[in-house]
Amino acid sequence: MLRRVLQTGLFSFYLIACSFSPATPTLTATLPVPTATATNIPTSTPTPTATPVELSLKVVKELVNCRSGPGVVFELINELSEGQTARVVGRNADSTWWYIRDPGNPGGKCWLSADVTEINGETSQLPIAQSSAATVLNLELIVEPTRMVIGCFQFPQTFFFEARVTADAPVIVLWQWEANTGAVSGTGTLAFETAGTRSIYQSYQVDEANDYWMKLNIFTPNPLSKQVNFRVECSQ
């Protein structure tokens, strides 16, 4: 079938080719193309870019804290000594805290109180910097006991859990417990008034010997999960 189609196509092509007479050449007028001169070429003037304002700062107290945000409730990032200098790249809205390049952490930045520093230059020219969003830095999960051996007639048994949550700033943490049996707790909240570590406690009852796990899921301010395993054995 394929050979027949190809032969038919070639025969049609020859018939079409024979039906056309030779083309008569036509004349076209050639118009001169204008040549651009130097005066015709538009030029653009580069727009100067603003240089970010940075000022010099000196610590005037014996030992001061540089924090993750503009306030004493934020996590401690570094400590600066009296006489130490730094570059200021921003400020908070009322100019009570300076956002600086952290001398002890190349590429890092932190916040320093204006009360413990002297600064050279016009501080109103500094941009207002936004502090970074609060973050849960660490989650530690502990179970007691991790293993239980009992008589098989001694069920149910209860396990106890502690979740230690560390945040770097004031924040509301949204959390939920989850077990491998399909059990899920209601959603809870943990309020941080300052940076630090707080605990969430939970108990869980089991009805048979088995390997189990319990997990704490954190949803806000950033997703984070931690799981712990525990075991129950029984004998008659």
Buried (B, 14 or more C-beta within 10 A) or exposed (E): EEEEEEEEEEEEEEEEEEEEEEEEEEEEEEEEEEEEEEEEEEEEEEEEEEEEBBBEBBBEEEEBBBBBBBBEBBBEBBEBEEEBBBBBBBBBEEEEBBBBBBBEEEEEBBBBBBEBBEBEEEBEEBEEBEBEEBBBBEBBBEBEEEEBEEEEEEBEBEBEBBBBBBBBBBBEBBBBBBBEEEEEBEEEEBEBEEBBEBEBEBEBEBEEBEEBBBBBBBEBBBEBBBEBEBBBEBEE
